[in-house]
Amino acid sequence: MASSTDPIADRANARKLMGLRRMGGRALIVAVTAPLVSGAMLIVYAALLAQVLGRTIEGGEPLGAVTPLIGVLAGIVLIRALLGLLGEQAGTVGAEQIKARLRTGLFGHILAQRHALGLKPASGAVGAALIDQVEGLENFFARYLPAMISAAILPIAFAVVLFPIDWVVGLLFIFTAPLIPLFMALAGWGAQAATDRQATALSRLSAHFADRLRGLLTLKLFGRETDAIENVHAASEALRRRTNAVLRIAFLSSAILEFFAALGVAGVALYVGLTYLGFLGVNPGLTLTSGLFALIMAPEVYAPLRQLAAHYHDRAAAKSALAEIEAIVADPGELATPDISVPSAKRVRALPLAVRGLTVKTQDEAVLDGLDLDLGAGESLAIMGPSGIGKSTLARTLVRLVPFSGDVTLGGTALSEWSEAELRASVTFISQKPHIFVGTIAENIALAAPAATAETIAAAAEEALVKEFADRLPEGLDTLVGEGGYGLSGGQIQRIGLARLFLTDPALVVLDEPTAHLDPATEAKLLDRVQAFCDGRTLIIMTHSSAVTARAGKVMRMAGGRLLPTPRRAAHPHGHKEGRA
């Protein structure tokens, strides 16, 4: 990974961060605009407050004469409080939108490279990038970005407003305010290097912990659990030291700002006081109202810079997080957010499949060896063969989950030329052992379409016969299940996996042993519904079941890494017409 202390890499990361801000939408625009509007109202507030004090102290006016102005001041205070709340909330919403879209894009990229998962990089590092490092971008967009724009505009605007009041005060602000970002930048170089080291340490700790957890049984068997604990402790300690180093530099930046801010405010107060005492003749006509306005505005000129300093380390953290994401997963600026929405209307369609010389090798052994296959649009094919013969490998190869050699075309287009988003929208694959994660049954079904409504999920569960057993559970589809389907039978897991099929709109459906754990009655009912859904779509089923083969338009047997045609005795009443074979 290129170090962010490299000026070229540093500028590149800064440009990428600013490019991601477009994902925040209108919420981020509101977050940036609200502090600027609040700053404009602050000028009005300071002018009115100085006028109230000048008229009552210097002019001797009664309190009742300035009561309307006091009411306006109270209104401005309330409006500025609301603007602050609005800006903070909008910044959080915008940052959440950016994180959600970025995670979706990164996850889509990982899915495109899924055959390499678990090999390089370590899954713990990938998990840290998707969760921790993306989370590290939030404060940059929610807090630092609005503070940066406010610090770039408001102090200069305040100084310009003060020039007609007293040019000395205006010049004092113009000359002292830039010193703060200058010295903060000097401290920031050290902060960036320390933050880079912290981000790297966090990724290493996550990868180290996840890998040790995965191999816990092996470590126990070989008596190495003590060494593993010590290694995790050492990695944690390294992260603690690097985090403390980042905090020390952050406190140094704040101290620099406070020093120059206090120096500037004290300089204005000293100048105004000496002018009133007659020791300075630069502006002998300085009134109490004008002097109070300058004094009230003095700390406010440095307030945006103080806010920037409070969140300055968020910039360094975000740049380091972005560099880690790019090194481990992908360049966020080059990702396209895949379409994960539910199809608005089912488009029954089919694509032909042609395979020539398909070969898949594992450890120099050919699982598939020169396999050929032709399947017309809308046809159905059942592929039989004993376990371990390569049926599951063929299924995964046809949906581009396994590297292969040979030619595979879908709809006349080479499989390698399909974009990831288009391929996943056009092909649905249900594996022999569908993955079940910790969550509700409904959430597990919605894995195929995260934006699906509760009604759509319930309809899919009904089609896949999931509701037959879910309705007997205390919370129905909202029942929580464990990792790997803990608490569910093999047949129930298969039905949840098949329910995902009914949330998709594919042109090609590939099913691997979809009814292996079902009793004959349930298998028949489920096959009826699957076949009705796949009518007009191209369908391939890997199976041992005679009930499945009886319904298929074509039946082939796998042997020696190739497909051999199998004669059909008669068509099943529920099957495709024999003429389609």
Phi and psi in degrees as a GROMACS rama.xvg file:
@    title "Ramachandran Plot"
@    xaxis  label "Phi"
@    yaxis  label "Psi"
@TYPE xy
-68.551  135.586  ALA-2
-70.9768  141.338  SER-3
-74.3889  -8.88803  SER-4
-74.6132  -15.3221  THR-5
-69.1133  122.054  ASP-6
-57.146  -37.6608  PRO-7
-66.8415  -46.4985  ILE-8
-65.0209  -35.9896  ALA-9
-63.4198  -45.496  ASP-10
-66.5812  -36.6363  ARG-11
-63.8848  -43.421  ALA-12
-65.6281  -37.9364  ASN-13
-63.0749  -41.687  ALA-14
-64.1384  -39.338  ARG-15
-65.6751  -40.0389  LYS-16
-62.3542  -44.3698  LEU-17
-66.9834  -29.6042  MET-18
-69.0717  -32.753  GLY-19
-70.6629  -17.045  LEU-20
-63.4566  -23.2925  ARG-21
-63.7207  -24.4767  ARG-22
-68.4375  -18.6819  MET-23
-74.1849  -16.9406  GLY-24
65.1036  -152.504  GLY-25
-66.3429  -29.3212  ARG-26
-59.745  -41.0654  ALA-27
-70.4931  -32.9206  LEU-28
-63.8533  -42.2085  ILE-29
-63.0642  -40.9626  VAL-30
-62.2627  -33.9665  ALA-31
-80.3308  -36.0953  VAL-32
-75.771  -36.6102  THR-33
-56.4404  -45.915  ALA-34
-65.1865  -31.0791  PRO-35
-68.8466  -42.2605  LEU-36
-64.3776  -40.861  VAL-37
-62.5623  -37.3782  SER-38
-65.6097  -38.9901  GLY-39
-63.9915  -39.6367  ALA-40
-69.3452  -27.8833  MET-41
-63.0147  -38.5269  LEU-42
-60.9849  -44.2664  ILE-43
-63.1515  -42.1498  VAL-44
-61.4613  -46.5893  TYR-45
-63.6542  -39.9868  ALA-46
-64.8941  -43.2879  ALA-47
-67.4939  -40.7941  LEU-48
-65.0861  -41.9928  LEU-49
-63.6072  -37.8404  ALA-50
-66.7681  -41.4208  GLN-51
-61.2993  -47.19  VAL-52
-67.1932  -40.8229  LEU-53
-64.2791  -42.8143  GLY-54
-69.1939  -34.5787  ARG-55
-82.4948  -35.9293  THR-56
-86.9401  -53.3163  ILE-57
-81.6837  -41.2231  GLU-58
-86.903  -14.6153  GLY-59
70.6806  20.7281  GLY-60
-73.9225  149.265  GLU-61
-70.6437  161.119  PRO-62
-62.9364  -33.2662  LEU-63
-62.8686  -27.4586  GLY-64
-71.0276  -25.6391  ALA-65
-109.068  10.6105  VAL-66
-59.1337  -42.7007  THR-67
-58.8606  -37.667  PRO-68
-66.9178  -36.1026  LEU-69
-64.7878  -38.0126  ILE-70
-62.6796  -39.8331  GLY-71
-65.1027  -40.6613  VAL-72
-59.8573  -42.8981  LEU-73
-63.0989  -39.2167  ALA-74
-64.4114  -39.8377  GLY-75
-65.5045  -39.9795  ILE-76
-60.2035  -43.2654  VAL-77
-65.7782  -44.076  LEU-78
-64.2268  -41.2582  ILE-79
-65.0171  -34.9421  ARG-80
-65.2441  -41.7832  ALA-81
-65.9261  -39.0508  LEU-82
-63.616  -40.1398  LEU-83
-62.4534  -42.664  GLY-84
-65.3904  -42.0543  LEU-85
-63.1638  -45.0823  LEU-86
-62.9247  -41.8458  GLY-87
-65.063  -44.0936  GLU-88
-66.4533  -42.8526  GLN-89
-64.3258  -38.3417  ALA-90
-62.2061  -40.5644  GLY-91
-65.3201  -43.1351  THR-92
-63.7386  -45.2621  VAL-93
-61.6342  -42.2353  GLY-94
-64.7155  -38.8097  ALA-95
-64.5002  -38.1298  GLU-96
-63.5072  -42.3496  GLN-97
-63.654  -45.4194  ILE-98
-63.5114  -42.141  LYS-99
-63.8189  -45.1335  ALA-100
-69.3026  -36.2148  ARG-101
-67.738  -43.7982  LEU-102
-63.0881  -38.9436  ARG-103
-62.4089  -44.35  THR-104
-64.3601  -43.0679  GLY-105
-65.1506  -41.049  LEU-106
-65.3104  -39.2755  PHE-107
-61.8422  -39.0798  GLY-108
-65.4132  -39.9442  HIS-109
-64.3142  -40.948  ILE-110
-61.3236  -35.5287  LEU-111
-66.3352  -25.1681  ALA-112
-110.137  24.8524  GLN-113
-64.2103  -23.2388  ARG-114
-66.3681  -15.1204  HIS-115
-99.6992  1.59054  ALA-116
-61.9137  141.03  LEU-117
85.6601  -8.15784  GLY-118
-101.795  -58.8046  LEU-119
-158.346  127.3  LYS-120
-77.71  179.077  PRO-121
-63.8255  143.808  ALA-122
-62.384  -31.3258  SER-123
-64.4462  -38.5796  GLY-124
-68.3259  -37.8817  ALA-125
-64.132  -43.7084  VAL-126
-61.7061  -40.8953  GLY-127
-64.5724  -37.1127  ALA-128
-66.2152  -44.2396  ALA-129
-70.6888  -31.2692  LEU-130
-103.256  -66.2283  ILE-131
-70.3086  -47.4727  ASP-132
-69.5951  -40.6152  GLN-133
-64.1845  -37.8952  VAL-134
-62.9541  -30.7652  GLU-135
-67.3866  -10.5303  GLY-136
-85.1902  -13.9496  LEU-137
-59.4748  -50.9921  GLU-138
-66.0432  -25.8295  ASN-139
-62.5243  -48.3471  PHE-140
-81.1257  -35.6415  PHE-141
-77.9998  -31.8048  ALA-142
-125.85  -49.2652  ARG-143
-66.9443  -44.8827  TYR-144
-60.7895  -49.0358  LEU-145
-61.1024  -39.0132  PRO-146
-65.9394  -37.426  ALA-147
-64.9242  -45.5222  MET-148
-66.2451  -40.2234  ILE-149
-63.3464  -41.7445  SER-150
-68.2409  -27.2732  ALA-151
-79.7722  -24.7301  ALA-152
-107.424  -48.8749  ILE-153
-66.1101  -46.2837  LEU-154
-58.7904  -40.638  PRO-155
-66.3845  -41.8841  ILE-156
-62.6335  -41.7821  ALA-157
-63.5084  -41.7693  PHE-158
-64.3073  -39.5362  ALA-159
-63.993  -39.9268  VAL-160
-64.6053  -34.6875  VAL-161
-78.53  -17.4873  LEU-162
-56.7189  -48.3699  PHE-163
-65.212  -25.8207  PRO-164
-74.0955  -51.1528  ILE-165
-159.006  115.92  ASP-166
-68.9426  -26.0272  TRP-167
-66.3771  -44.5424  VAL-168
-63.4769  -42.588  VAL-169
-59.2318  -45.1226  GLY-170
-65.5274  -37.5669  LEU-171
-60.1371  -43.0401  LEU-172
-67.4749  -41.0256  PHE-173
-65.7075  -34.7225  ILE-174
-84.2668  -31.819  PHE-175
-86.1792  -34.4362  THR-176
-60.6121  -43.6509  ALA-177
-66.0353  -19.9424  PRO-178
-65.1787  -30.2803  LEU-179
-66.4049  -52.9121  ILE-180
-60.5664  -32.0819  PRO-181
-62.9499  -50.7962  LEU-182
-72.2786  -29.8853  PHE-183
-66.1443  -36.4742  MET-184
-64.8644  -39.3594  ALA-185
-61.7098  -43.3616  LEU-186
-69.7127  -30.5141  ALA-187
-66.0692  -29.6415  GLY-188
-61.0996  -44.0864  TRP-189
-67.3978  -37.2335  GLY-190
-63.959  -38.7063  ALA-191
-64.1072  -44.6005  GLN-192
-63.1228  -42.3325  ALA-193
-66.4142  -37.371  ALA-194
-69.5503  -36.5734  THR-195
-59.3106  -44.0395  ASP-196
-65.4096  -36.7567  ARG-197
-66.2722  -43.6815  GLN-198
-62.9879  -40.9166  ALA-199
-64.9868  -40.7638  THR-200
-64.6306  -37.8302  ALA-201
-65.3587  -43.3959  LEU-202
-63.6107  -42.1834  SER-203
-65.6094  -39.3839  ARG-204
-64.5235  -43.2257  LEU-205
-63.0383  -46.4212  SER-206
-64.0438  -42.28  ALA-207
-62.6613  -46.3821  HIS-208
-66.7334  -45.1759  PHE-209
-62.5997  -41.7792  ALA-210
-67.864  -38.7411  ASP-211
-68.395  -36.4049  ARG-212
-65.9392  -40.2736  LEU-213
-64.6188  -37.257  ARG-214
-98.195  23.5227  GLY-215
-60.3194  -41.6545  LEU-216
-63.212  -44.0203  LEU-217
-61.9334  -42.0312  THR-218
-62.393  -40.3926  LEU-219
-64.7051  -42.3088  LYS-220
-62.7526  -34.8158  LEU-221
-96.9287  7.64904  PHE-222
66.4285  32.1072  GLY-223
-109.812  16.3339  ARG-224
-65.6105  -32.6  GLU-225
-64.9696  -43.0041  THR-226
-63.0007  -39.0563  ASP-227
-64.2378  -41.0332  ALA-228
-63.1164  -43.3274  ILE-229
-64.1381  -37.5575  GLU-230
-66.028  -42.5409  ASN-231
-64.6942  -39.8106  VAL-232
-63.0435  -41.7962  HIS-233
-64.5599  -41.2843  ALA-234
-65.5507  -38.0306  ALA-235
-65.1614  -40.377  SER-236
-65.4132  -38.3085  GLU-237
-63.9785  -39.8121  ALA-238
-64.8772  -39.5514  LEU-239
-62.0447  -44.4886  ARG-240
-64.31  -41.3542  ARG-241
-70.2239  -33.6052  ARG-242
-66.3608  -42.1854  THR-243
-63.7078  -35.3035  ASN-244
-63.7734  -40.3257  ALA-245
-63.7819  -41.8239  VAL-246
-66.3304  -37.4895  LEU-247
-61.7414  -43.496  ARG-248
-69.8474  -34.2527  ILE-249
-63.7382  -41.5785  ALA-250
-65.6154  -35.2045  PHE-251
-63.3382  -42.0036  LEU-252
-60.9369  -43.134  SER-253
-64.0238  -39.2386  SER-254
-64.1252  -39.5559  ALA-255
-60.847  -45.5975  ILE-256
-63.1763  -47.1636  LEU-257
-61.4787  -36.6015  GLU-258
-63.6685  -50.5281  PHE-259
-71.1718  -33.3712  PHE-260
-65.0209  -44.78  ALA-261
-64.0601  -37.503  ALA-262
-63.9358  -42.6749  LEU-263
-66.0975  -45.2109  GLY-264
-64.08  -41.8842  VAL-265
-63.6225  -37.7137  ALA-266
-63.2948  -42.0096  GLY-267
-65.1086  -44.5701  VAL-268
-62.5614  -41.6678  ALA-269
-64.9687  -42.9573  LEU-270
-62.7771  -45.8614  TYR-271
-65.5154  -42.3578  VAL-272
-64.3401  -45.0751  GLY-273
-65.98  -32.5864  LEU-274
-66.3036  -43.0189  THR-275
-65.1661  -33.7746  TYR-276
-79.4386  -7.33361  LEU-277
85.7355  10.4839  GLY-278
-80.3706  -19.4335  PHE-279
-120.996  131.457  LEU-280
-107.61  20.6814  GLY-281
-65.7426  -42.6992  VAL-282
-138.977  75.6486  ASN-283
-65.4439  -18.6895  PRO-284
-90.0204  15.4904  GLY-285
-66.7831  117.847  LEU-286
-85.9744  168.474  THR-287
-63.5641  -40.0832  LEU-288
-63.4051  -43.6446  THR-289
-66.0104  -42.7114  SER-290
-64.6163  -41.2408  GLY-291
-65.1473  -37.9218  LEU-292
-61.0961  -42.9104  PHE-293
-65.3638  -40.373  ALA-294
-68.8044  -38.1833  LEU-295
-67.082  -37.3081  ILE-296
-78.5177  -21.1984  MET-297
-55.8131  -53.3405  ALA-298
-68.265  -27.3511  PRO-299
-71.0271  -26.5283  GLU-300
-62.6789  -36.1884  VAL-301
-91.4052  -9.9231  TYR-302
-60.3097  -45.9669  ALA-303
-61.2624  -36.1879  PRO-304
-68.5749  -36.2457  LEU-305
-65.2331  -39.9163  ARG-306
-64.0459  -39.1833  GLN-307
-63.5558  -41.3295  LEU-308
-64.2947  -36.5154  ALA-309
-62.7692  -28.5896  ALA-310
-114.412  13.031  HIS-311
-64.8464  -35.5251  TYR-312
-68.9897  -19.0865  HIS-313
-64.7753  -31.5399  ASP-314
-66.4822  -46.6231  ARG-315
-63.1189  -41.2026  ALA-316
-63.9704  -40.668  ALA-317
-66.7045  -40.8805  ALA-318
-66.6251  -38.8723  LYS-319
-67.1855  -41.3618  SER-320
-62.8537  -40.4582  ALA-321
-63.9937  -40.8955  LEU-322
-64.2503  -38.785  ALA-323
-66.4393  -41.7443  GLU-324
-60.8447  -44.4672  ILE-325
-65.3996  -38.0954  GLU-326
-72.7875  -33.3564  ALA-327
-94.2452  -42.1241  ILE-328
-111.811  -71.0613  VAL-329
-168.919  164.072  ALA-330
-72.6943  114.473  ASP-331
-58.7997  -29.1012  PRO-332
-70.1216  -15.893  GLY-333
-105.33  6.65568  GLU-334
-90.68  141.624  LEU-335
-107.327  131.434  ALA-336
-70.8475  118.506  THR-337
-69.5591  156.506  PRO-338
-84.2482  113.7  ASP-339
-114.571  17.3583  ILE-340
-78.6104  161.114  SER-341
-78.9922  136.064  VAL-342
-56.7889  130.626  PRO-343
-69.036  -28.6764  SER-344
-149.737  139.124  ALA-345
-69.7697  128.725  LYS-346
-114.034  95.6621  ARG-347
-67.4958  116.914  VAL-348
-149.898  167.326  ARG-349
-146.802  154.846  ALA-350
-131.177  139.533  LEU-351
-74.8853  153.809  PRO-352
-125.056  131.576  LEU-353
-131.763  130.31  ALA-354
-127.071  131.697  VAL-355
-134.649  122.036  ARG-356
60.7563  37.241  GLY-357
-71.2212  124.395  LEU-358
-132.56  131.042  THR-359
-130.237  125.445  VAL-360
-118.632  142.801  LYS-361
-130.692  120.38  THR-362
53.5402  47.0954  GLN-363
67.9701  10.2726  ASP-364
-110.915  128.252  GLU-365
-81.6858  112.986  ALA-366
-78.2984  -43.7244  VAL-367
-116.827  131.803  LEU-368
-132.518  94.7247  ASP-369
66.1808  37.2465  GLY-370
-72.9283  137.949  LEU-371
-120.68  146.684  ASP-372
-159.008  136.383  LEU-373
-128.419  126.179  ASP-374
-138.118  119.716  LEU-375
-73.6528  163.504  GLY-376
-61.5387  128.165  ALA-377
86.4868  -2.31514  GLY-378
-83.28  159.188  GLU-379
-120.668  142.357  SER-380
-136.31  131.34  LEU-381
-108.886  129.23  ALA-382
-112.968  122.243  ILE-383
-109.809  165.686  MET-384
155.164  154.307  GLY-385
-65.8899  163.196  PRO-386
-62.4477  141.384  SER-387
84.3654  3.70148  GLY-388
-81.484  -17.9695  ILE-389
119.825  10.3907  GLY-390
-63.8162  -46.4056  LYS-391
-64.9323  -36.2817  SER-392
-63.5291  -41.7968  THR-393
-62.7603  -43.3628  LEU-394
-59.9398  -44.9758  ALA-395
-70.2016  -31.748  ARG-396
-68.4544  -39.3561  THR-397
-66.5927  -19.547  LEU-398
-109.486  17.0905  VAL-399
63.3005  44.1116  ARG-400
-106.218  -6.87755  LEU-401
-131.213  132.693  VAL-402
-62.9831  143.548  PRO-403
-149.562  167.336  PHE-404
-121.286  152.684  SER-405
116.612  -171.988  GLY-406
-118.388  124.85  ASP-407
-128.057  121.834  VAL-408
-121.636  137.599  THR-409
-122.363  117.482  LEU-410
65.1017  28.556  GLY-411
82.5343  -1.3742  GLY-412
-111.997  133.966  THR-413
-57.782  139.55  ALA-414
-58.3494  -33.899  LEU-415
-69.286  -19.2979  SER-416
-91.3123  -8.05772  GLU-417
-73.3022  134.734  TRP-418
-70.1919  155.546  SER-419
-59.3575  -44.0539  GLU-420
-64.2396  -43.5933  ALA-421
-67.7854  -40.0498  GLU-422
-65.1226  -45.5344  LEU-423
-68.604  -25.8885  ARG-424
-79.1019  -23.0028  ALA-425
-100.709  -16.7217  SER-426
-127.55  133.531  VAL-427
-118.6  128.091  THR-428
-122.721  124.866  PHE-429
-113.754  116.083  ILE-430
-77.0762  170.221  SER-431
-64.9537  -32.1668  GLN-432
-126.356  84.2464  LYS-433
-58.1683  140.214  PRO-434
-77.6713  130.445  HIS-435
-115.593  124.423  ILE-436
-106.564  170.39  PHE-437
-66.6947  119.298  VAL-438
164.004  -175.342  GLY-439
-78.2661  164.776  THR-440
-61.0522  -41.0357  ILE-441
-62.4686  -41.4941  ALA-442
-65.3099  -35.3088  GLU-443
-68.5278  -37.7907  ASN-444
-66.1638  -40.6213  ILE-445
-69.3078  -2.15174  ALA-446
-57.1814  -30.5315  LEU-447
-75.2224  -22.2506  ALA-448
-153.239  86.5192  ALA-449
-56.9195  -24.8494  PRO-450
-90.9946  8.09243  ALA-451
-65.2381  144.721  ALA-452
-81.1949  165.988  THR-453
-61.781  -36.3538  ALA-454
-66.5743  -41.636  GLU-455
-65.6918  -40.5218  THR-456
-64.5774  -42.6416  ILE-457
-62.5628  -38.5276  ALA-458
-65.4839  -41.063  ALA-459
-64.1906  -39.859  ALA-460
-64.1303  -36.3167  ALA-461
-65.5692  -43.2609  GLU-462
-64.3381  -38.4767  GLU-463
-89.364  9.27517  ALA-464
63.6081  22.248  LEU-465
-70.887  -35.5436  VAL-466
-66.5919  -19.8628  LYS-467
-59.8501  -38.9903  GLU-468
-99.2194  -26.467  PHE-469
-67.9418  -34.3229  ALA-470
-66.7562  -18.4155  ASP-471
-87.0933  -8.02379  ARG-472
-87.1118  154.165  LEU-473
-57.0537  -38.7516  PRO-474
-113.308  15.6201  GLU-475
59.2339  -132.175  GLY-476
-69.2031  -14.4786  LEU-477
-89.3299  9.72798  ASP-478
-70.1701  134.134  THR-479
-80.9593  132.582  LEU-480
-120.278  160.64  VAL-481
-93.1104  175.581  GLY-482
-60.6928  133.595  GLU-483
75.4177  10.6327  GLY-484
83.3677  26.8721  GLY-485
-56.214  127.858  TYR-486
96.5267  -3.80322  GLY-487
-115.912  152.147  LEU-488
-81.4939  168.293  SER-489
-60.7243  -40.5932  GLY-490
-66.2739  -37.5424  GLY-491
-66.6189  -38.8919  GLN-492
-63.1018  -41.7692  ILE-493
-62.8984  -39.2813  GLN-494
-68.2235  -36.41  ARG-495
-64.0507  -41.5903  ILE-496
-62.2146  -42.7255  GLY-497
-69.243  -27.0393  LEU-498
-61.9498  -30.5597  ALA-499
-62.7268  -30.7475  ARG-500
-57.179  -38.9689  LEU-501
-77.2594  -3.80901  PHE-502
-97.0155  0.559666  LEU-503
-110.392  172.273  THR-504
-136.13  68.6494  ASP-505
-88.5207  160.577  PRO-506
-94.9545  -26.5047  ALA-507
-129.276  130.565  LEU-508
-116.614  127.31  VAL-509
-121.732  118.313  VAL-510
-119.431  131.551  LEU-511
-109.815  107.98  ASP-512
47.5517  59.7428  GLU-513
-72.0474  -16.7509  PRO-514
-124.551  23.5164  THR-515
-62.8628  -29.9967  ALA-516
-110.456  20.4642  HIS-517
-107.13  146.922  LEU-518
-73.0489  160.126  ASP-519
-55.8857  -39.7196  PRO-520
-67.29  -45.6437  ALA-521
-66.1084  -38.0945  THR-522
-60.1686  -44.3885  GLU-523
-63.7879  -44.5398  ALA-524
-62.9307  -42.5956  LYS-525
-69.5737  -37.9528  LEU-526
-64.1312  -36.3442  LEU-527
-57.6042  -44.0134  ASP-528
-75.0039  -38.3281  ARG-529
-64.7316  -42.4614  VAL-530
-66.042  -37.7296  GLN-531
-64.4808  -40.1588  ALA-532
-66.0246  -38.5059  PHE-533
-86.2624  0.86177  CYS-534
-61.5441  123.137  ASP-535
89.5092  -1.80663  GLY-536
-114.321  156.967  ARG-537
-80.2791  131.896  THR-538
-132.06  131.141  LEU-539
-126.861  127.954  ILE-540
-125.892  125.112  ILE-541
-89.8382  126.558  MET-542
-156.272  159.1  THR-543
-107.254  -9.53896  HIS-544
-82.6576  129.462  SER-545
-69.4143  -28.4599  SER-546
-65.1629  -33.9081  ALA-547
-73.3454  -46.2074  VAL-548
-63.7894  -30.6949  THR-549
-65.6137  -23.0163  ALA-550
-94.5317  -12.0508  ARG-551
-83.009  148.509  ALA-552
-70.9349  -35.235  GLY-553
-128.65  149.576  LYS-554
-132.006  131.308  VAL-555
-133.355  154.909  MET-556
-118.009  138.346  ARG-557
-94.0368  131.473  MET-558
-156.812  135.27  ALA-559
61.467  29.1695  GLY-560
78.2571  10.8964  GLY-561
-133.205  169.895  ARG-562
-105.185  132.719  LEU-563
-118.327  135.509  LEU-564
-66.3986  146.196  PRO-565
-119.61  126.14  THR-566
-62.8608  146.327  PRO-567
-104.938  131.792  ARG-568
-80.5542  -46.6815  ARG-569
-159.322  154.085  ALA-570
-82.9679  139.548  ALA-571
-73.1004  145.54  HIS-572
-56.5228  -27.7022  PRO-573
-92.4885  -5.33121  HIS-574
-82.7677  177.2  GLY-575
-70.7581  162.439  HIS-576
-64.7509  144.648  LYS-577
-60.9954  -27.0446  GLU-578
-64.6475  -16.8704  GLY-579
-81.1776  -12.9958  ARG-580
